[in-house]
Amino acid sequence: MYRLPLVECLMFGALISATDPVTVLSIFQELGTDVNLYALVFGESVLNDAMAISLYRTMSSVRSNDSPGQNFFLVVLRFLETFVGSMTSGVGVGFVSALLFKYAGLDVENLHNLESCLFVLFPYFSYMLAEGLGLSGIVSILFTGIIMKHYTFSNLSEKSQNFAAAFFHLLSSLAETFVFIYMGFDIAMEQHSWSHVGFIFFSILFIVVARAANVFSCAYLVNLVRPAHRQIPVQHQKALWYSGLRGAMAFALALQSVHDLPEGHGQTIFTATTAIVVLTVLLIGGSTGTMLEALNVVGDSCNHPLEEKMEGNNGNIELLYDEGTSSGSRLKMKLKEFHESTASFTALDRNYLTPIFTSQNDDHDDEDPADEVPQNSRRSRGFRDHG
């Protein structure tokens, strides 16, 4: 339909893999969808954006070098350098912010403004640091946000917590609105290449097939290691597959490809991406409510938070597995080992990282550990109410 060099095909594959379910998540909240399904869709979208940016930058760098016989190992190494380096810088800035707010003593009455300003500026510092190092600022700021929400936020005073939650909620709403307005103007004003309709059609077709292969295979692997009460239901898998609309990130990278690729290739990729974004937003966004009702994943009966059983004095997590006929499967055993490693990280976070980087446990060392849960849940509940 349309000939693209291999590296440019990989660039298109990287940018079009970024999902953007802003519309879908808004409908999820409005209809009261299961929180586990909401977390799956949101988490996949966020990590997809980070991976898409890193992959696109890697392929763009490979194309600009244009080395004949480019070593595949070097390509993988360059991708890991971009992604891991950005993630490391973001995590580092997040931990530094947690220590600063824990020991700086900013939670006093006359320093609330300074405390709030520093909390807002730390993610921007993470972004600028990564860009200055030649890494991905968006990937860096993503992991800074994860660390700051988990550790730094609890070190703030109550007034600063309320302000930060309301401020970022407002900022995200403004950003989403601006992005859709900008996309609308740009779609109308940019030059498009509609002469390759076959390329657009087969791109949409292969995206649908590839997403199904991705979602259902990954869900199958996850369910191999999860106990029965934490399996991803088939209805959730179908909803996750249906929620893969493309949006702002794919559009931004496609717009960048117009400048990165020679005349013709970038225009065709941008036109195909624009068509995919418009169709998925209109079709998927417009039919999400009907789809959720058909799958029976809406309503108060579905709102059961994801829970893990935690037993033992040291916060060790007891994982319950169904020792069925497939317990001897080699793949399942490997996945169980990986699951146990994530469980050990949860114990590490509970026993060491949280006491080191937060002050929330300092006042409760002598209390029963069971009393910690309501207090921590009150903090997170207050954040969710504002955000």
RODO-2510 file (C-alpha; in nm, 4 decimals, decimal comma):
residues 387
     n   res          X          Y          Z
     1     m     0,0000     0,0000     0,0000
     2     y     0,2792     0,2384     0,0921
     3     r     0,6488     0,1632     0,1166
     4     l     0,8225     0,2663     0,4365
     5     p     1,1785     0,1721     0,5362
     6     l     1,2011    -0,0669     0,8307
     7     v     1,3204     0,1926     1,0844
     8     e     1,0415     0,4330     0,9875
     9     c     0,7893     0,1488     1,0218
    10     l     0,9223     0,0911     1,3728
    11     m     0,8892     0,4632     1,4479
    12     f     0,5265     0,4522     1,3374
    13     g     0,4669     0,1379     1,5420
    14     a     0,6195     0,3041     1,8486
    15     l     0,4106     0,6203     1,8302
    16     i     0,0829     0,4495     1,7447
    17     s     0,1175     0,2115     2,0405
    18     a     0,0579     0,4979     2,2871
    19     t    -0,2990     0,4706     2,4208
    20     d    -0,4827     0,7704     2,5641
    21     p    -0,8065     0,6713     2,7407
    22     v    -0,8953     1,0150     2,8824
    23     t    -1,2484     0,9891     2,7450
    24     v    -1,2862     0,6270     2,8532
    25     l    -1,1669     0,6930     3,2078
    26     s    -1,4057     0,9854     3,2419
    27     i    -1,6920     0,7534     3,1484
    28     f    -1,5562     0,4912     3,3886
    29     q    -1,5778     0,7407     3,6753
    30     e    -1,9231     0,8604     3,5761
    31     l    -2,0713     0,5108     3,5526
    32     g    -1,8973     0,3717     3,8627
    33     t    -1,6812     0,1079     3,6989
    34     d    -1,4826    -0,1487     3,8973
    35     v    -1,1740     0,0212     4,0445
    36     n    -0,9523    -0,2702     3,9337
    37     l    -1,0547    -0,2164     3,5717
    38     y    -0,9948     0,1583     3,6083
    39     a    -0,6468     0,0904     3,7469
    40     l    -0,5642    -0,1503     3,4629
    41     v    -0,6666     0,0945     3,1903
    42     f    -0,5000     0,3942     3,3549
    43     g    -0,1774     0,2122     3,4409
    44     e    -0,1414     0,0643     3,0938
    45     s    -0,1954     0,4037     2,9343
    46     v     0,0646     0,5787     3,1504
    47     l     0,3336     0,3157     3,0950
    48     n     0,2481     0,2956     2,7250
    49     d     0,3194     0,6671     2,6907
    50     a     0,6575     0,6301     2,8575
    51     m     0,7557     0,3303     2,6473
    52     a     0,6298     0,4876     2,3240
    53     i     0,8374     0,8023     2,3771
    54     s     1,1514     0,6030     2,4573
    55     l     1,1020     0,3690     2,1600
    56     y     1,0332     0,6565     1,9221
    57     r     1,3437     0,8454     2,0350
    58     t     1,5533     0,5305     2,0002
    59     m     1,4334     0,4579     1,6472
    60     s     1,4708     0,8223     1,5483
    61     s     1,8287     0,8153     1,6738
    62     v     1,8997     0,4946     1,4813
    63     r     1,7602     0,6488     1,1647
    64     s     1,9604     0,9712     1,2026
    65     n     2,2836     0,7750     1,2440
    66     d     2,1892     0,5653     0,9425
    67     s     2,4638     0,3095     1,0082
    68     p     2,4567     0,0214     0,7613
    69     g     2,4397    -0,3070     0,9515
    70     q     2,3316    -0,1411     1,2749
    71     n     2,3817    -0,3851     1,5616
    72     f     2,0508    -0,4885     1,7170
    73     f     2,2196    -0,5110     2,0561
    74     l     2,3213    -0,1458     2,0327
    75     v     1,9625    -0,0481     1,9516
    76     v     1,8332    -0,2309     2,2596
    77     l     2,1116    -0,0763     2,4674
    78     r     2,0193     0,2725     2,3460
    79     f     1,6552     0,2154     2,4336
    80     l     1,7463     0,0917     2,7814
    81     e     1,9759     0,3896     2,8251
    82     t     1,6922     0,6302     2,7470
    83     f     1,4222     0,4565     2,9469
    84     v     1,6214     0,3376     3,2483
    85     g     1,8162     0,6640     3,2662
    86     s     1,4964     0,8696     3,2621
    87     m     1,3333     0,6422     3,5173
    88     t     1,6383     0,6581     3,7457
    89     s     1,6558     1,0362     3,7353
    90     g     1,2828     1,0624     3,8083
    91     v     1,2975     0,8166     4,0993
    92     g     1,6063     0,9935     4,2376
    93     v     1,4388     1,3350     4,2338
    94     g     1,1299     1,1844     4,3961
    95     f     1,3286     1,0350     4,6839
    96     v     1,5229     1,3597     4,7318
    97     s     1,1945     1,5497     4,7577
    98     a     1,0650     1,2998     5,0152
    99     l     1,3732     1,3456     5,2333
   100     l     1,3596     1,7238     5,1985
   101     f     0,9974     1,7510     5,3086
   102     k     1,0540     1,5017     5,5890
   103     y     1,3491     1,6812     5,7525
   104     a     1,3248     2,0460     5,6374
   105     g     1,0462     2,1335     5,8813
   106     l     0,8333     2,3216     5,6280
   107     d     0,4997     2,2103     5,7769
   108     v     0,4616     2,5171     5,9978
   109     e     0,1995     2,7874     5,9662
   110     n     0,4052     3,0596     5,7964
   111     l     0,5788     2,8263     5,5487
   112     h     0,2776     2,6642     5,3815
   113     n     0,3237     2,8699     5,0642
   114     l     0,6906     2,7714     5,0348
   115     e     0,6041     2,4086     5,1020
   116     s     0,3371     2,4053     4,8311
   117     c     0,5603     2,5856     4,5805
   118     l     0,8454     2,3400     4,6298
   119     f     0,6092     2,0436     4,5947
   120     v     0,4798     2,1812     4,2641
   121     l     0,8278     2,2690     4,1315
   122     f     1,0009     1,9378     4,2060
   123     p     0,8379     1,7523     3,9110
   124     y     0,9391     2,0394     3,6814
   125     f     1,2954     2,0073     3,8103
   126     s     1,2837     1,6354     3,7274
   127     y     1,1684     1,7148     3,3744
   128     m     1,4402     1,9740     3,3167
   129     l     1,7105     1,7496     3,4638
   130     a     1,6236     1,4624     3,2298
   131     e     1,6052     1,6893     2,9245
   132     g     1,9396     1,8434     3,0184
   133     l     2,0948     1,4965     3,0317
   134     g     1,9562     1,4101     2,6889
   135     l     1,6931     1,1754     2,8312
   136     s     1,3117     1,1783     2,8230
   137     g     1,1615     1,4426     3,0510
   138     i     0,8117     1,2933     3,0289
   139     v     0,9303     0,9493     3,1410
   140     s     1,1270     1,1113     3,4240
   141     i     0,8348     1,3213     3,5460
   142     l     0,6091     1,0138     3,5401
   143     f     0,8242     0,8257     3,7901
   144     t     0,8816     1,1387     3,9963
   145     g     0,5040     1,1695     4,0305
   146     i     0,4717     0,8068     4,1394
   147     i     0,7392     0,8433     4,4082
   148     m     0,6133     1,1831     4,5298
   149     k     0,2551     1,0573     4,5587
   150     h     0,3660     0,7501     4,7520
   151     y     0,6215     0,9102     4,9849
   152     t     0,6467     1,2909     4,9605
   153     f     0,2751     1,3691     4,9739
   154     s     0,2339     1,2217     5,3228
   155     n     0,5145     1,4501     5,4521
   156     l     0,3166     1,7638     5,3660
   157     s     0,0989     1,9523     5,6094
   158     e    -0,2758     1,9085     5,5750
   159     k    -0,3220     2,2509     5,4135
   160     s    -0,0480     2,1833     5,1597
   161     q    -0,1947     1,8419     5,0829
   162     n    -0,5343     1,9971     5,0094
   163     f    -0,3787     2,2677     4,7949
   164     a    -0,1563     2,0275     4,5979
   165     a    -0,4440     1,7873     4,5296
   166     a    -0,6742     2,0667     4,4102
   167     f    -0,3979     2,2374     4,2098
   168     f    -0,2922     1,9269     4,0164
   169     h    -0,6539     1,8307     3,9558
   170     l    -0,7154     2,1745     3,8039
   171     l    -0,3918     2,1595     3,6066
   172     s    -0,4722     1,8191     3,4593
   173     s    -0,8208     1,9321     3,3557
   174     l    -0,6803     2,2424     3,1865
   175     a    -0,4099     2,0387     3,0127
   176     e    -0,6579     1,7825     2,8789
   177     t    -0,8879     2,0566     2,7492
   178     f    -0,5995     2,2449     2,5881
   179     v    -0,4672     1,9291     2,4220
   180     f    -0,8011     1,8498     2,2580
   181     i    -0,8418     2,2116     2,1431
   182     y    -0,4886     2,2102     2,0015
   183     m    -0,5496     1,8789     1,8250
   184     g    -0,8681     2,0157     1,6682
   185     f    -0,6931     2,3256     1,5356
   186     d    -0,3918     2,1300     1,4136
   187     i    -0,6020     1,8702     1,2330
   188     a    -0,7723     2,1512     1,0431
   189     m    -0,4599     2,3579     0,9702
   190     e    -0,1847     2,1003     0,9030
   191     q    -0,1223     1,9666     0,5547
   192     h    -0,2384     1,6060     0,5150
   193     s    -0,1728     1,3309     0,2618
   194     w    -0,4938     1,1399     0,1935
   195     s    -0,3669     0,9611    -0,1156
   196     h    -0,2823     0,6413     0,0748
   197     v    -0,6181     0,5321     0,2172
   198     g    -0,5134     0,1666     0,2055
   199     f    -0,2256     0,2364     0,4437
   200     i    -0,4677     0,3995     0,6899
   201     f    -0,7206     0,1152     0,6613
   202     f    -0,4708    -0,1646     0,7220
   203     s    -0,3073     0,0333     1,0035
   204     i    -0,6433     0,0447     1,1850
   205     l    -0,7040    -0,3250     1,1157
   206     f    -0,3649    -0,4361     1,2442
   207     i    -0,3936    -0,2127     1,5511
   208     v    -0,7169    -0,3894     1,6506
   209     v    -0,5638    -0,7352     1,5982
   210     a    -0,2349    -0,6489     1,7698
   211     r    -0,4092    -0,5009     2,0724
   212     a    -0,6203    -0,8122     2,1134
   213     a    -0,3073    -1,0293     2,0965
   214     n    -0,1354    -0,8038     2,3508
   215     v    -0,4177    -0,7734     2,6050
   216     f    -0,5428    -1,1318     2,6121
   217     s    -0,1968    -1,2921     2,6117
   218     c    -0,0669    -1,0655     2,8902
   219     a    -0,3836    -1,1190     3,0945
   220     y    -0,3408    -1,4943     3,0539
   221     l     0,0151    -1,4770     3,1854
   222     v    -0,0907    -1,2577     3,4790
   223     n    -0,3743    -1,4933     3,5691
   224     l    -0,1317    -1,7865     3,5802
   225     v     0,0299    -1,6460     3,8928
   226     r    -0,2645    -1,4748     4,0603
   227     p    -0,4864    -1,6499     4,3154
   228     a    -0,8460    -1,7132     4,2177
   229     h    -0,9871    -1,4038     4,3899
   230     r    -0,7461    -1,1722     4,2027
   231     q    -0,7839    -1,3073     3,8497
   232     i    -0,8514    -1,0587     3,5689
   233     p    -1,2015    -1,1529     3,4487
   234     v    -1,2746    -1,2010     3,0808
   235     q    -1,5111    -0,9006     3,0943
   236     h    -1,2264    -0,6798     3,2171
   237     q    -0,9974    -0,8128     2,9446
   238     k    -1,2545    -0,7267     2,6786
   239     a    -1,3038    -0,3788     2,8270
   240     l    -0,9264    -0,3260     2,8367
   241     w    -0,8968    -0,4305     2,4730
   242     y    -1,1822    -0,1993     2,3734
   243     s    -1,0339     0,0955     2,5650
   244     g    -0,7226     0,1252     2,3493
   245     l    -0,8065     0,4504     2,1754
   246     r    -0,5251     0,6743     2,0515
   247     g    -0,4957     1,0383     2,1473
   248     a    -0,2613     1,3203     2,2389
   249     m     0,0674     1,1312     2,2731
   250     a     0,0375     0,9493     1,9417
   251     f    -0,0691     1,2752     1,7762
   252     a     0,2265     1,4690     1,9210
   253     l     0,4813     1,2078     1,8134
   254     a     0,3249     1,1877     1,4667
   255     l     0,3490     1,5662     1,4373
   256     q     0,7152     1,5374     1,5341
   257     s     0,7657     1,2738     1,2632
   258     v     0,6709     1,5325     1,0000
   259     h     0,9950     1,7146     1,0886
   260     d     1,2022     1,4009     1,1541
   261     l     1,1227     1,2071     0,8356
   262     p     1,1771     1,3017     0,4713
   263     e     0,9032     1,4645     0,2687
   264     g     0,6145     1,2267     0,2157
   265     h     0,6802     0,9651     0,4834
   266     g     0,6176     1,1984     0,7775
   267     q     0,3056     1,3436     0,6145
   268     t     0,1624     0,9966     0,5507
   269     i     0,2321     0,8830     0,9082
   270     f     0,0788     1,2034     1,0448
   271     t    -0,2330     1,1651     0,8290
   272     a    -0,2752     0,7992     0,9278
   273     t    -0,2323     0,8836     1,2964
   274     t    -0,4807     1,1715     1,2710
   275     a    -0,7391     0,9423     1,1126
   276     i    -0,6812     0,6766     1,3790
   277     v    -0,7091     0,9312     1,6627
   278     v    -1,0326     1,0806     1,5286
   279     l    -1,1943     0,7433     1,4587
   280     t    -1,1000     0,5859     1,7918
   281     v    -1,2036     0,8897     1,9960
   282     l    -1,5393     0,9192     1,8186
   283     l    -1,6227     0,5490     1,7857
   284     i    -1,4725     0,4058     2,1049
   285     g    -1,5399     0,7123     2,3185
   286     g    -1,8978     0,7341     2,1940
   287     s    -1,9776     0,3676     2,2536
   288     t    -1,7892     0,3047     2,5796
   289     g    -2,0992     0,3409     2,7978
   290     t    -2,2891     0,0840     2,5922
   291     m    -1,9899    -0,1512     2,5977
   292     l    -1,9516    -0,1312     2,9766
   293     e    -2,3199    -0,2024     3,0317
   294     a    -2,3048    -0,4969     2,7901
   295     l    -2,0071    -0,6424     2,9796
   296     n    -2,1773    -0,5861     3,3208
   297     v    -1,8785    -0,4052     3,4712
   298     v    -2,0625    -0,0958     3,5956
   299     g    -2,2521    -0,0250     3,9140
   300     d    -2,1857    -0,0196     4,2866
   301     s    -2,1650    -0,3970     4,3040
   302     c    -1,8418    -0,3839     4,1067
   303     n    -1,6590    -0,1352     4,3270
   304     h    -1,4428    -0,3685     4,5322
   305     p    -1,0907    -0,2377     4,5884
   306     l    -0,7960    -0,4594     4,5135
   307     e    -0,6734    -0,6118     4,8387
   308     e    -0,3884    -0,8350     4,9425
   309     k    -0,3780    -1,0448     5,2578
   310     m    -0,0910    -0,9345     5,4753
   311     e     0,0074    -1,1576     5,7623
   312     g     0,3038    -1,1883     5,9971
   313     n     0,4819    -0,9407     6,2206
   314     n     0,7206    -0,8246     5,9494
   315     g     0,4550    -0,7427     5,6921
   316     n     0,5286    -1,0494     5,4819
   317     i     0,2603    -1,1193     5,2267
   318     e     0,1178    -1,4689     5,2192
   319     l     0,0358    -1,5610     4,8613
   320     l    -0,2287    -1,8253     4,8098
   321     y    -0,1979    -2,0295     4,4949
   322     d    -0,4214    -2,2955     4,3600
   323     e    -0,2012    -2,6019     4,3383
   324     g    -0,3841    -2,7625     4,0489
   325     t    -0,2732    -2,9912     3,7738
   326     s    -0,0669    -2,7148     3,6116
   327     s     0,1508    -2,6583     3,9213
   328     g     0,4339    -2,8396     3,7514
   329     s     0,4343    -2,6084     3,4543
   330     r     0,7729    -2,4473     3,4135
   331     l     0,6289    -2,1217     3,2847
   332     k     0,3906    -2,0986     3,5769
   333     m     0,6695    -2,1577     3,8271
   334     k     0,8799    -1,8843     3,6698
   335     l     0,5884    -1,6433     3,6822
   336     k     0,5230    -1,7381     4,0445
   337     e     0,8834    -1,6522     4,1277
   338     f     0,8385    -1,3137     3,9618
   339     h     0,5167    -1,2565     4,1560
   340     e     0,6910    -1,3460     4,4811
   341     s     0,9660    -1,0977     4,4002
   342     t     0,7061    -0,8216     4,3613
   343     a     0,5531    -0,9301     4,6916
   344     s     0,8945    -0,9055     4,8572
   345     f     0,9266    -0,5534     4,7181
   346     t     0,5944    -0,4676     4,8835
   347     a     0,7335    -0,5943     5,2127
   348     l     1,0544    -0,3962     5,1522
   349     d     0,8504    -0,0822     5,0930
   350     r     0,6403    -0,1391     5,4038
   351     n     0,9292    -0,2240     5,6355
   352     y     1,2097     0,0022     5,5138
   353     l     1,1313     0,2561     5,2400
   354     t     0,8174     0,4016     5,3989
   355     p     0,9786     0,4544     5,7429
   356     i     1,2885     0,6095     5,5821
   357     f     1,1212     0,8484     5,3401
   358     t     0,8005     0,9395     5,5225
   359     s     0,7183     1,0757     5,8652
   360     q     0,3732     0,9182     5,8890
   361     n     0,4953     0,6274     6,1015
   362     d     0,7068     0,8358     6,3387
   363     d     0,4163     0,9185     6,5679
   364     h     0,2717     0,5683     6,5658
   365     d     0,5668     0,3446     6,6468
   366     d     0,4151     0,2433     6,9778
   367     e     0,0689     0,1790     6,8421
   368     d    -0,0727    -0,1430     6,7144
   369     p     0,0195    -0,1946     6,3450
   370     a    -0,3453    -0,2570     6,2689
   371     d    -0,4122     0,1097     6,3547
   372     e    -0,1862     0,2256     6,0721
   373     v    -0,4220     0,1161     5,7994
   374     p    -0,7119     0,3512     5,8799
   375     q    -0,4765     0,6486     5,9150
   376     n    -0,3023     0,5822     5,5850
   377     s    -0,6335     0,5174     5,4158
   378     r    -0,7652     0,8484     5,5518
   379     r    -0,4728     1,0285     5,3912
   380     s    -0,5206     0,8614     5,0546
   381     r    -0,8980     0,9040     5,0742
   382     g    -0,8527     1,2760     5,1309
   383     f    -0,6258     1,2957     4,8289
   384     r    -0,8754     1,1126     4,6095
   385     d    -1,1578     1,3392     4,7231
   386     h    -0,9655     1,6396     4,5951
   387     g    -0,8027     1,4772     4,2928
***
